[in-house]
Amino acid sequence: MNTRFNPQKFLKITRIFAFIGATIALAQTALSEPIKFSPTEDLTIGIKNPAISDGGNMLEGSTSSDKWNRFVTIDGRKLSAEKNYTVKFSYLLPPQNDFVDRFIYLCVRKKGDSSGASDYVHERFYASRDWQEAEVAFSTDKEVAEYEIRLDVFGKTEVKIKDLSVESTSPFVFLPIETNINPLKNGLKNLPTGAKEFDVDLPKPEKEIVVNAEDFGVNPDAEDCATKLNAALEHCKKIGASKLVLKKGRYKIFEEKTVLMEGFADFTIEGGGATLVYRKRKARNMEVRNCRRIEIRNLNFDWDWETDPLGSLVEVVGMSTESPESFIDFKFYEYEKFPQRQVRVANLSCWDDKLKCVGYEGGSGMGFEFRRGQNKPKTKWISDNVLRVYASPGKISGVRVGNKYRMQHNYYEMGGILLSNNTHTTLRNVNIFSCAGQAIVFNKAQKYTYLKNVSVDMPEGIPRRPLSSTADHLIFSQSAGFVKLEDCDFGFGCDDCINMHDNSLFMSAYSEKSLRTRNNRNEILYRPGETLELRYGDFSPTGVVAKVVAVRVLDAKKKILEVEFDRKLPEEKFGGFILFNTKYGTRNVIVRNCYFHQNRARGVLILAKDVTIENCRFYHNEMGAIKIETGYTYTSWCEGYGVKNVLIRNNTFDTSNPLGVKNGGKERDIYISIYMRNDPSNSFTDYPIISDILFEGNTFKDSFGLIAYAANANNLAFIGNTFLNPTPRKNALPYRGSFQFLNCRNVLLADNVWIDSPNISDVGVFVKPGEKSEISISNNKITVK
């Protein structure tokens, strides 16, 4: 039997930092004298003419820039390696009536890093009329001496902060997994059952009328096959055809046009093994809109890699961190001369040359021109296959000569197949070998959709193909639910394999009957006539469902709008209102016998209700296998209408989260929580917006850290799962194979089995002392295989 990890030693309280005036006092847990540090060496104040009051506990001042301002910086050399800390403070940041978001930005970041890639943690704290409490937890690693704790302020404003402390007191107790704690005789009541079975109707044409695409000029020599296919589709609609047939072959679409299928009923596209090959700069590959009972089958999609690669493998062969001309030299080592001389550097992911995919332990990436034309770096060709990319010293501080990356030359633009506002849609035997943008998108009231043997994956045996889609493989941006995936294969894409959600909104009170937007995203959701459910800023119901009657511009430059409703609105709570459009709701989703693998980001994101994930395999999902969440931000995305009744059973999770993404300071395979105001966040809600989730009969192999980190969840169960860890890790984490629960209610861990291994220490559950009664642990065991 291996030596067991001592949780009491791991959770030992070591020291407390206290901010007093312009100095920091370090108090040992033993009765030793506090150590005073010079404010010029260990604490810096970045604003001019700061004022200290309240007996030395409060710091106040004015920022001068309308962008970023350094406020307080604490040197990380006074923190200990591999410890848990919590930063606490109170702040007053008065809002102003100019539609500009101002906030305190707390981060624990490596010195000199301007990108934030090294952060232990970061979070925004927005303006408020009253004093607010702030608290952020983080864990350190062996490089802690190179870090600093920063409180920056965004925007020109008055700001006050008081009672700042950095405490090493861990908030958790450890519950060993083999002990019975709060056993429930019959388990949780009403265990989740997941989605109900349903059928998607196939086309039912009154008569068979077949049209051949070849008759409209679709042939391998043409480069405008989108135009020709659209002509064939228009003819099909005109004569009431039941089927459009393509011959096997490769057909070029080198034009800025979309293959459009709109308003069809009881219709089939028979691809016959044909492949549509794209090269363009805008327009989606195919759109299917407002159709009923249609099927697309035996059709392939690809990109013109010979002329315009979507991504490349590169190696760092030189670099300089000397400002202002710091740079990295990337060698495109699979090419003697790279074919696209106007190359775009969108994103770089660390490349595992042994496994031939992104993500490895201790690796990291870099982001540049995510959106075309935005944050475009200066570049210069040094030779036929070496590109110099100029970047700030902080951005490239973690780069080393010899590092290999996958460089993306595209991200979100264009996209593959859009399914929008259709009912009873089937994709069968469809292969997306490569795609610029998101491969498959569901939008609007898309309902009753079946994907059978659909692949978003690289073709085998073709060189210089390091990716499939340059963004998500499948994303639900909005839907009316009832989706089934069977025998699908999603891999090697540059974002999540599946992201199922609905877009929501966040707005602030403006008048008795109106709200103001925080940004200009998702305007389609609040057009006049749309009906919205209002939730408070903690997700709790207001009881109000209201119709939009008018939308007016408040600030055209900042794109801030006033949205007027047909009735009086309730008082604002928790900073504003979350709004759900009642027309949509992603629910009743079945994912069965699928393979999700070797992609950037996560395996499956679940922001939906009534979901079943069963008999699937998850392998080497770079940032984790499953993410269950819902949330909103002030400045970017707002996603999900809540999560309820999710069943995840009989799946295999293998080598999840090799990149080592952390929540609550710990790496994890599974993530369950909310986000509020910013993403990620450490916010909590008492409203059960995430509830009724069951993991049953799954096998977890070679986790890097926790099996699951869960916060703000209700009725959560892990029953009859098996955990194996045969592979040693470079960074042997003492909590490998354990769980952490925070602000969760009614949690059950029962009948789970851990195969003993020298690669795990004690396994169990980390939980706050006051929440121990919410956790039931029974009949789990650690055994020799």
C-alpha positions in Angstrom: 0.0 0.0 0.0 1.4 3.4 -0.9 2.1 6.2 1.6 -1.1 8.1 2.2 -1.5 11.9 1.8 -2.1 13.7 5.1 -4.9 16.2 4.5 -4.3 17.9 7.8 -0.8 18.7 6.8 -1.9 19.8 3.3 -4.5 22.1 4.8 -2.3 23.5 7.5 -2.7 27.2 8.2 0.7 28.9 7.7 0.6 32.6 7.7 -1.6 35.7 7.4 -0.9 38.9 5.5 -2.6 42.0 6.7 -2.6 45.4 4.9 -2.1 48.2 7.4 -1.7 51.6 6.0 1.1 51.5 3.4 2.8 48.4 4.7 2.1 44.7 5.0 2.4 42.7 8.2 3.2 39.0 8.0 1.8 37.1 11.0 2.8 33.5 11.6 0.2 31.1 13.0 2.6 30.7 16.0 2.8 33.6 18.3 5.7 35.3 16.5 6.1 39.0 16.0 4.7 40.3 12.7 7.3 41.1 10.1 7.1 44.6 8.6 8.0 45.1 5.0 9.1 48.3 3.2 6.3 49.5 1.0 8.7 50.3 -1.8 10.0 46.8 -1.9 7.0 44.6 -1.2 4.0 46.8 -1.7 3.6 49.5 -4.3 0.8 52.0 -4.7 0.3 53.0 -8.3 -1.9 56.1 -8.0 -0.7 59.6 -7.4 -1.3 61.3 -4.0 -3.0 58.4 -2.2 -4.7 59.0 1.1 -4.6 56.6 4.0 -7.3 56.8 6.7 -9.4 54.8 9.1 -6.5 54.1 11.3 -4.3 53.0 8.4 -6.8 50.4 7.1 -8.2 52.4 4.1 -6.5 53.6 1.0 -8.3 56.0 -1.4 -7.4 58.0 -4.4 -8.2 59.0 -8.0 -7.1 57.2 -11.2 -5.9 59.2 -14.1 -6.3 57.0 -17.1 -9.6 56.1 -18.7 -8.0 52.7 -19.4 -5.8 50.7 -17.0 -4.4 52.0 -13.7 -2.1 50.3 -11.3 -3.6 50.7 -7.8 -2.0 48.2 -5.3 0.7 45.6 -6.0 1.9 43.0 -3.5 5.1 41.1 -4.2 4.6 37.3 -4.3 7.9 36.5 -2.7 6.2 36.7 0.6 3.8 33.9 -0.3 4.7 30.2 0.1 4.8 27.7 -2.7 2.0 25.2 -3.1 -0.3 26.8 -0.5 -3.9 28.0 -0.6 -4.7 31.7 -0.1 -7.7 34.0 0.0 -7.6 37.7 -0.8 -10.3 39.8 1.0 -11.1 43.5 0.9 -13.9 46.0 0.8 -14.2 48.6 -1.9 -16.3 51.6 -2.9 -16.3 52.4 -6.6 -19.1 54.9 -7.4 -20.9 54.4 -10.7 -21.1 57.2 -13.2 -23.8 58.1 -15.7 -21.7 57.7 -18.9 -22.3 54.1 -19.8 -18.7 53.1 -19.1 -18.0 50.0 -17.0 -15.4 50.7 -14.3 -14.0 47.9 -12.2 -11.3 46.7 -9.9 -9.3 43.9 -11.5 -7.7 41.5 -9.1 -5.2 39.1 -10.5 -2.3 37.0 -9.1 0.0 37.1 -12.1 3.6 36.3 -13.0 5.7 39.5 -13.1 6.0 40.9 -16.6 3.1 38.9 -18.1 0.9 41.2 -20.0 -1.4 38.5 -21.4 -2.7 37.0 -18.2 -1.8 33.5 -19.4 0.1 32.8 -16.2 -2.7 33.9 -13.8 -3.4 31.8 -10.7 -6.7 33.7 -10.6 -8.3 36.9 -11.9 -11.7 38.6 -11.3 -13.4 41.9 -11.9 -15.3 43.8 -9.2 -17.7 46.4 -10.8 -18.8 49.8 -9.7 -21.5 50.0 -7.0 -23.3 52.7 -5.0 -22.5 51.0 -1.7 -19.5 49.4 -0.1 -19.0 45.9 -1.4 -17.2 42.8 0.0 -14.7 41.0 -2.3 -13.1 37.6 -1.8 -11.0 35.6 -4.2 -9.2 32.2 -3.4 -6.2 30.9 -5.2 -3.4 28.3 -4.9 0.3 28.8 -5.6 2.8 26.6 -7.3 6.6 26.3 -7.1 7.0 29.5 -9.2 5.2 31.7 -6.7 8.3 34.0 -6.1 7.9 35.2 -9.6 4.3 36.3 -9.0 2.6 39.4 -7.6 -0.9 40.2 -6.4 -2.3 43.1 -8.3 -5.4 45.3 -7.8 -5.7 47.4 -10.9 -8.5 49.8 -11.7 -10.1 50.2 -15.2 -11.4 53.6 -15.9 -11.0 57.1 -14.6 -12.7 57.2 -11.2 -12.5 57.7 -7.5 -11.8 54.5 -5.6 -11.6 53.4 -1.9 -10.3 50.1 -0.6 -10.1 48.9 3.0 -9.4 45.9 5.1 -7.2 44.2 2.5 -5.7 40.9 3.6 -4.2 37.8 2.1 -4.9 34.8 4.3 -3.5 31.3 4.0 -6.3 29.8 6.0 -7.7 27.0 3.8 -11.5 27.0 3.8 -11.8 23.3 3.4 -11.9 20.1 5.4 -11.0 16.7 3.9 -13.5 13.8 4.1 -11.8 10.5 3.2 -13.7 8.6 0.6 -13.8 5.2 2.4 -15.6 6.6 5.4 -19.4 6.7 5.6 -20.6 10.2 6.2 -24.3 11.2 6.4 -25.3 8.0 4.6 -28.7 8.1 2.8 -30.4 4.7 3.0 -32.1 5.1 -0.4 -29.8 7.7 -2.0 -31.1 11.0 -3.3 -34.8 11.2 -4.1 -35.8 11.5 -7.7 -32.5 10.8 -9.3 -32.0 12.5 -12.7 -33.4 10.5 -15.7 -32.1 12.6 -18.5 -33.7 13.1 -21.8 -36.8 11.3 -23.1 -36.5 9.2 -26.2 -38.0 10.8 -29.3 -37.9 10.4 -33.1 -37.0 12.8 -35.9 -39.1 12.4 -38.9 -37.5 11.7 -42.3 -38.7 13.3 -45.5 -42.1 12.1 -46.7 -42.4 13.4 -50.3 -45.7 12.9 -52.1 -43.8 11.7 -55.2 -40.2 11.1 -56.1 -38.7 13.7 -58.4 -34.9 13.6 -58.6 -32.7 16.4 -59.9 -29.0 15.9 -60.8 -26.6 18.7 -59.7 -24.4 17.8 -62.7 -27.1 19.2 -65.0 -26.5 22.6 -63.5 -22.8 22.7 -64.1 -21.6 21.2 -60.8 -18.3 19.6 -62.0 -14.8 19.2 -60.6 -13.4 21.8 -63.0 -15.7 24.7 -61.9 -14.7 27.0 -59.1 -18.2 28.5 -58.5 -20.1 25.4 -57.4 -22.0 27.3 -54.7 -23.7 29.4 -57.5 -24.4 26.2 -59.4 -25.7 24.3 -56.4 -28.0 27.2 -55.5 -29.4 27.2 -59.1 -30.1 23.5 -58.7 -31.8 24.0 -55.4 -34.0 26.8 -56.7 -35.0 24.5 -59.6 -35.8 21.8 -57.1 -38.1 24.1 -55.1 -39.8 25.4 -58.3 -40.7 21.9 -59.6 -41.4 20.3 -56.1 -38.5 17.9 -56.4 -37.9 15.4 -53.6 -34.1 14.9 -54.0 -31.0 16.6 -55.3 -28.2 14.2 -56.2 -24.4 14.8 -56.5 -21.9 12.5 -58.1 -18.8 11.4 -56.1 -16.0 13.9 -56.7 -14.3 17.1 -55.4 -16.2 20.3 -56.2 -14.6 23.7 -55.6 -16.3 26.6 -54.0 -13.8 29.4 -54.4 -16.3 32.3 -54.2 -17.9 34.3 -51.4 -21.2 32.5 -51.5 -23.2 30.2 -49.3 -25.0 27.1 -50.4 -28.5 28.0 -49.3 -31.4 25.6 -48.7 -34.4 27.6 -47.5 -38.1 26.8 -47.2 -37.9 23.2 -48.3 -40.2 20.4 -47.0 -39.8 16.6 -47.4 -36.5 17.0 -49.3 -33.2 15.2 -49.4 -29.7 16.1 -50.6 -27.9 12.9 -51.6 -24.2 13.6 -51.6 -23.1 10.3 -53.0 -19.7 10.7 -51.3 -19.1 14.1 -53.0 -16.7 16.6 -51.3 -17.3 20.3 -51.4 -13.9 22.1 -51.1 -13.9 25.7 -50.0 -11.5 28.7 -50.2 -12.9 32.1 -49.3 -12.8 34.9 -46.7 -16.4 35.3 -45.7 -19.8 33.7 -46.0 -20.8 30.4 -44.4 -20.3 27.1 -46.3 -24.0 26.0 -46.1 -27.2 27.3 -44.5 -30.4 25.4 -44.0 -33.2 27.7 -42.9 -37.0 27.4 -42.2 -37.2 23.8 -43.6 -39.3 20.8 -42.5 -38.4 17.2 -42.7 -35.2 17.3 -44.7 -32.1 15.1 -44.8 -28.5 15.8 -45.9 -26.6 12.6 -46.3 -23.3 11.1 -47.7 -21.8 14.5 -48.2 -18.3 15.8 -47.3 -16.8 19.2 -46.7 -13.2 20.3 -46.8 -10.9 23.3 -47.3 -8.2 24.1 -49.9 -5.2 23.4 -47.8 -2.7 23.5 -50.6 -3.3 27.2 -51.3 -4.5 28.5 -48.0 -3.8 26.3 -44.9 -6.2 26.8 -42.0 -3.4 25.9 -39.5 0.2 24.9 -39.3 2.7 23.3 -37.1 5.5 25.6 -36.1 8.6 25.5 -33.9 10.3 28.4 -32.1 13.8 28.7 -33.7 14.7 32.1 -32.3 13.4 34.9 -30.1 14.3 38.1 -28.3 12.6 39.7 -25.3 14.4 43.0 -25.7 11.8 45.9 -25.9 10.5 47.5 -28.1 11.3 44.9 -30.8 10.8 41.7 -28.9 9.8 38.8 -31.2 9.5 35.1 -31.8 10.7 33.3 -35.0 8.4 30.5 -35.9 9.5 27.8 -38.4 6.8 26.1 -40.5 8.7 22.9 -40.3 6.5 20.8 -42.5 7.0 23.2 -45.4 10.1 24.3 -47.4 8.1 27.4 -48.4 4.9 28.3 -46.8 2.2 28.9 -49.5 0.3 31.7 -47.9 2.6 34.7 -47.6 -0.1 37.0 -46.1 -0.4 34.6 -43.2 -2.6 35.3 -40.3 -1.5 34.5 -36.7 -4.8 33.9 -34.9 -4.0 31.6 -32.0 -1.2 29.2 -30.9 -1.8 26.0 -28.9 1.1 24.0 -27.4 1.6 20.9 -29.5 2.4 17.4 -28.2 4.6 16.0 -30.9 4.4 12.5 -29.5 0.6 12.3 -29.3 0.2 14.6 -32.4 -2.4 16.9 -30.7 -2.6 20.1 -28.7 -2.2 20.3 -24.9 0.4 18.8 -22.6 1.3 19.1 -18.9 2.9 22.5 -18.2 2.1 23.8 -21.7 0.5 27.1 -22.6 -0.6 29.0 -25.7 -0.8 32.5 -27.1 -3.6 34.5 -28.7 -3.2 37.2 -31.3 -5.6 38.0 -34.1 -8.7 36.0 -32.9 -11.0 38.3 -35.0 -9.7 39.2 -38.4 -8.1 42.6 -38.3 -8.1 42.9 -34.5 -4.9 42.7 -32.4 -3.0 41.8 -35.5 0.7 41.5 -34.7 3.5 42.9 -36.8 5.1 40.1 -38.8 8.0 39.6 -41.2 9.2 36.6 -43.3 12.8 35.8 -42.4 13.0 33.0 -44.9 10.7 30.9 -47.0 9.4 29.0 -43.9 10.4 31.2 -40.9 8.0 34.0 -39.8 9.0 36.6 -37.2 6.1 37.7 -35.0 6.6 40.8 -32.9 5.0 40.8 -29.4 5.6 42.4 -26.0 8.1 40.8 -23.7 5.4 39.9 -21.2 3.4 38.0 -23.9 6.3 35.8 -24.8 7.9 35.4 -21.4 7.0 31.7 -21.2 8.2 30.9 -24.7 11.4 28.8 -25.2 13.4 28.0 -28.3 12.4 24.5 -29.3 8.7 24.8 -28.3 6.2 23.5 -30.8 2.8 25.0 -31.4 -0.2 24.6 -33.6 -0.8 28.0 -35.3 -4.3 28.8 -36.4 -4.8 31.1 -39.4 -8.5 31.4 -38.8 -10.8 31.3 -35.8 -14.5 32.3 -35.7 -15.1 33.7 -39.2 -17.3 32.0 -41.8 -18.4 28.6 -40.5 -19.6 25.2 -41.8 -23.3 24.2 -41.7 -25.9 26.5 -40.1 -29.2 24.8 -39.1 -31.6 27.7 -38.3 -35.3 27.5 -37.4 -35.9 24.1 -39.0 -38.0 21.2 -37.7 -37.1 17.5 -38.2 -33.6 17.8 -39.7 -31.3 14.8 -40.3 -27.6 14.9 -41.1 -26.4 11.3 -41.9 -22.9 10.2 -42.9 -21.7 13.8 -43.2 -17.9 14.4 -42.8 -16.5 17.8 -42.2 -12.8 17.1 -42.8 -11.9 20.8 -42.2 -13.7 24.0 -41.8 -13.0 27.7 -41.2 -15.0 28.7 -38.1 -17.6 26.6 -36.2 -18.4 23.4 -38.1 -22.1 23.0 -37.2 -24.3 25.6 -35.7 -27.9 25.4 -34.4 -29.7 28.7 -34.3 -33.1 30.2 -33.6 -35.9 27.7 -32.9 -34.1 24.7 -34.4 -36.1 21.7 -33.2 -36.0 17.9 -33.7 -32.5 17.4 -35.1 -30.7 14.1 -35.6 -27.0 13.7 -36.3 -26.1 10.1 -37.3 -22.5 9.1 -38.0 -21.5 12.8 -38.4 -17.8 13.5 -38.2 -15.8 16.7 -37.7 -12.3 15.3 -37.8 -9.2 15.3 -39.9 -9.0 12.8 -42.8 -6.5 10.0 -42.3 -3.3 9.8 -44.2 -3.1 13.4 -45.5 0.0 15.3 -44.3 0.1 18.9 -43.0 -3.4 18.7 -41.5 -3.1 19.7 -37.8 -6.8 20.6 -37.2 -10.4 20.0 -38.3 -12.5 23.1 -37.5 -10.9 26.3 -36.4 -13.5 26.8 -33.7 -16.2 24.6 -32.1 -17.2 21.4 -33.7 -20.9 21.8 -32.8 -22.5 24.7 -31.1 -26.1 25.5 -30.1 -26.3 29.3 -30.0 -30.0 29.0 -29.7 -32.5 26.2 -30.1 -35.9 24.8 -29.2 -34.3 21.4 -28.2 -34.9 17.8 -29.1 -31.5 16.9 -30.5 -30.0 13.5 -30.9 -26.4 12.6 -31.8 -25.5 8.9 -32.4 -22.1 7.5 -33.5 -20.6 10.9 -34.1 -16.8 11.7 -34.1 -15.6 15.2 -33.1 -11.9 15.7 -32.8 -8.9 17.9 -33.5 -10.9 21.1 -33.6 -9.8 24.4 -32.1 -12.6 24.8 -29.5 -15.3 22.7 -27.7 -16.5 19.5 -29.3 -20.1 20.4 -28.2 -21.3 23.6 -26.7 -25.1 23.4 -26.0 -26.7 26.5 -24.7 -29.0 29.4 -25.4 -27.9 33.0 -25.4 -29.3 35.1 -22.6 -29.0 38.8 -21.8 -27.9 41.0 -18.9 -29.3 44.5 -18.5 -29.5 47.2 -15.8 -32.5 49.3 -14.6 -33.0 52.5 -16.5 -36.6 53.7 -15.9 -39.8 52.3 -14.4 -40.6 50.3 -17.6 -37.2 50.0 -19.3 -33.7 48.6 -19.0 -30.4 49.6 -20.5 -28.1 47.1 -22.3 -24.5 46.6 -21.1 -23.3 45.7 -24.6 -24.6 45.2 -28.1 -24.6 41.4 -28.2 -27.6 39.2 -29.1 -29.8 42.1 -30.3 -32.1 39.6 -32.0 -33.3 38.5 -28.6 -34.9 41.8 -27.6 -36.4 43.2 -30.7 -39.9 44.7 -30.3 -42.5 42.0 -29.9 -40.1 39.5 -28.2 -41.2 38.2 -24.8 -38.6 37.9 -22.1 -38.5 36.4 -18.6 -36.7 38.6 -16.1 -34.4 37.1 -13.4 -32.6 38.9 -10.7 -28.8 39.1 -10.9 -28.5 35.9 -8.7 -30.7 33.9 -11.2 -33.7 33.9 -8.8 -37.1 34.5 -10.5 -38.7 38.0 -10.4 -42.1 36.5 -11.4 -42.2 38.9 -14.4 -42.5 38.0 -18.0 -42.7 41.1 -20.2 -43.0 42.0 -23.9 -40.6 44.4 -25.6 -42.5 47.4 -27.0 -39.6 49.7 -28.1 -35.8 49.9 -28.4 -34.1 53.3 -28.4 -30.4 54.4 -28.7 -28.9 55.9 -25.6 -25.3 56.1 -26.7 -24.6 55.3 -30.4 -20.8 55.2 -30.0 -20.9 52.8 -27.1 -23.9 50.9 -28.6 -25.9 51.3 -25.5 -29.7 50.9 -25.9 -32.8 51.4 -23.9 -35.3 48.5 -24.0 -38.8 49.4 -23.0 -41.4 46.8 -21.9 -45.1 46.7 -21.7 -45.3 46.8 -17.9 -43.7 48.2 -14.8 -40.5 46.3 -13.9 -39.4 45.2 -10.4 -36.7 46.8 -8.3 -33.2 45.8 -9.4 -31.3 43.3 -7.3 -27.7 41.9 -7.5 -26.6 44.5 -10.1 -29.3 44.1 -12.7 -31.5 41.5 -14.5 -30.8 38.3 -16.5 -33.2 37.9 -19.3 -34.4 34.7 -21.0 -36.2 34.8 -24.4 -39.2 32.5 -23.9 -39.1 31.5 -27.6 -36.1 29.3 -27.0 -34.9 26.6 -24.6 -32.2 24.0 -25.4 -33.5 20.8 -23.8 -34.1 17.1 -24.3 -30.6 16.3 -25.8 -29.3 12.8 -26.3 -25.6 12.2 -27.1 -24.9 8.5 -27.5 -22.0 6.3 -28.7 -19.9 9.3 -29.7 -16.1 10.1 -29.6 -14.8 13.5 -28.5 -11.0 13.7 -28.7 -7.7 15.6 -29.0 -9.3 19.1 -29.3 -8.5 22.5 -27.9 -10.8 23.5 -25.0 -13.4 21.2 -23.6 -15.3 18.0 -24.6 -18.9 18.9 -24.0 -20.4 22.0 -22.4 -23.9 21.5 -21.0 -26.0 24.6 -20.4 -29.3 22.9 -21.0 -32.1 20.8 -19.4 -33.0 17.2 -19.8 -29.7 15.9 -21.2 -28.4 12.3 -21.5 -24.7 11.7 -22.4 -24.1 7.9 -22.6 -21.7 5.3 -23.9 -19.3 8.0 -25.2 -15.5 8.2 -25.1 -13.7 11.4 -24.1 -10.0 11.5 -24.8 -7.4 14.2 -24.3 -9.8 17.1 -24.2 -7.3 19.9 -23.6 -9.1 21.9 -20.9 -11.4 19.2 -19.4 -14.0 16.7 -20.5 -17.3 18.1 -19.2 -18.3 21.6 -18.3 -21.7 22.2 -16.8 -22.6 25.8 -16.2 -24.7 28.8 -16.8 -23.9 32.5 -16.4 -23.6 36.1 -17.6 -21.0 38.7 -18.0 -21.2 42.5 -18.3 -19.1 42.8 -21.3 -19.2 39.7 -23.4 -21.2 36.4 -23.5 -24.3 35.5 -21.5 -25.2 31.9 -21.9 -27.6 29.3 -20.6 -31.1 29.3 -19.0 -30.1 27.0 -16.3 -29.2 23.3 -16.0 -31.5 20.6 -14.8 -32.0 16.8 -15.1 -28.7 15.7 -16.6 -27.7 12.0 -16.8 -24.1 11.2 -17.7 -23.6 7.4 -17.7 -21.4 4.6 -19.0 -18.8 6.9 -20.6 -15.0 6.8 -20.5 -13.0 9.9 -19.6 -9.3 9.5 -20.5 -6.5 12.0 -20.0 -8.8 15.0 -19.5 -7.4 18.5 -19.0 -3.8 18.0 -19.9 -3.3 21.7 -20.0 -4.0 21.9 -16.3 -6.9 24.4 -16.2 -7.8 25.2 -12.6 -10.9 26.1 -10.7 -10.7 27.0 -7.0 -6.9 26.5 -7.4 -7.2 22.9 -8.5 -7.0 21.1 -11.8 -10.1 19.0 -12.6 -11.7 16.7 -15.2 -15.3 17.9 -14.7 -16.4 21.5 -13.9 -19.8 22.4 -12.5 -20.7 26.0 -11.5 -22.1 29.4 -12.5 -20.4 32.6 -13.5 -21.7 36.1 -12.6 -20.5 39.5 -14.0 -17.3 37.9 -15.4 -16.2 34.5 -16.5 -14.8 32.7 -14.7 -15.9 34.1 -11.3 -15.9 33.1 -7.7 -19.5 34.3 -7.2 -22.2 32.3 -5.3 -26.0 32.1 -5.5 -28.5 30.4 -3.2 -30.9 29.9 -6.1 -30.6 26.3 -7.5 -30.0 27.3 -11.2 -27.9 24.2 -11.6 -29.6 21.0 -10.2 -30.3 17.3 -10.6 -27.1 15.9 -12.2 -26.1 12.3 -12.1 -22.7 10.7 -13.1 -23.3 6.9 -13.1 -21.2 3.9 -14.3 -18.5 6.0 -15.9 -14.8 5.2 -16.0 -12.3 8.0 -15.3 -8.7 7.2 -16.4 -5.6 9.2 -15.8 -7.0 12.3 -14.3 -4.5 15.1 -13.7 -6.2 16.5 -10.6 -9.7 16.5 -9.2 -12.3 14.3 -10.7 -14.7 17.1 -10.3 -14.9 20.7 -9.1 -18.5 21.6 -8.3 -19.9 24.9 -6.9 -23.5 26.3 -6.7 -25.0 22.9 -7.6 -28.1 21.2 -6.1 -28.9 17.4 -6.1 -25.6 16.2 -7.5 -24.7 12.5 -7.5 -21.7 10.3 -8.5 -22.7 6.7 -8.2 -21.0 3.5 -9.3 -18.1 5.1 -11.2 -14.5 3.7 -11.5 -11.3 5.7 -11.2 -7.9 4.5 -12.6 -4.6 6.4 -12.5 -1.9 4.1 -13.9 0.2 6.9 -15.5 2.5 9.1 -13.3 2.4 12.8 -13.9 5.2 15.3 -14.1 3.4 17.4 -11.5 2.1 14.9 -9.0 -0.8 16.7 -7.4 -1.7 15.5 -3.9 -5.5 15.8 -4.6 -5.4 13.7 -7.7 -8.6 11.6 -7.9 -10.6 13.6 -5.3 -13.6 15.9 -5.4 -14.2 19.5 -4.3 -17.7 20.9 -3.5 -18.4 24.5 -2.7 -21.8 25.9 -1.9 -23.5 22.7 -3.1 -26.6 21.0 -1.6 -27.6 17.4 -1.5 -24.5 15.8 -2.8 -24.1 12.0 -2.9 -21.0 9.9 -3.6 -21.9 6.2 -3.4 -20.6 2.8 -4.7 -17.6 4.3 -6.5 -14.3 2.3 -6.9 -10.8 3.7 -7.0 -8.1 1.3 -8.3 -5.2 1.7 -6.0 -2.0 3.2 -7.5 1.2 4.7 -6.4 0.1 7.8 -8.4 -2.7 8.7 -6.0 -2.5 9.7 -2.3 -5.6 9.8 -0.1 -8.7 10.4 -2.1 -11.8 12.0 -0.8 -13.8 15.2 -0.7 -12.8 18.8 0.0 -15.7 20.8 1.5 -16.2 23.8 3.7 -16.8 22.9 7.3 -20.2 24.4 7.4 -21.3 22.5 4.3 -20.2 19.0 5.5 -23.9 18.1 6.3 -24.8 18.5 2.6 -22.4 15.7 1.6 -23.3 12.0 1.8 -20.5 9.5 1.3 -21.2 5.8 1.4 -19.9 2.4 0.3 -17.0 3.8 -1.7 -13.7 1.8 -1.8 -10.1 1.8 -2.8 -9.1 -1.6 -4.1 -6.3 -3.4 -5.9 -7.3 -4.2 -9.5 
